[in-house]
Amino acid sequence: MPDSKAPSTFAGLMSLVPTSFYYGNAVGLVQEHSDYVRLRYHAGQRQAVEFQALLGHVTRALARHGAGKLLIDQRAMAPYSPPEQAYVLQQWLPRTIVEGHYRWGAVVMAQDVFARLAMDTIRTQAQTLPLTYRFFTEEPEALAWLHMC
């Protein structure tokens, strides 16, 4: 017997989503919080179209939000592929700094050592950009730093 309290429409389903939800797909989830935007990667390999869509929504959420702060939860993330690294460095970061006013990134590091190495490559190559990254093993410390920015 169906639950009579369960929403039967898309609008009804959306009413159950936390107000901080912004976008999600197979690659990850974007949420808005009071003074930052959160990007949480899901586990598994990524399709380029979904990866780029997710990051595009991060850019829009940052622009809409205006604080320039991003919490990046990479704990479950698979390593970036070389094309993904190139996309982040050559297209997404420059566009997001300008359009999304991205300035501060608190990264909760991936559990996978190869994912951490891939992120180190991006961090090293992005050093000339007007962006400050800090890396953390635990989310509370990442949030504490981000709140101070």
Disulfide bonds with the S-S distance in Angstrom:
none
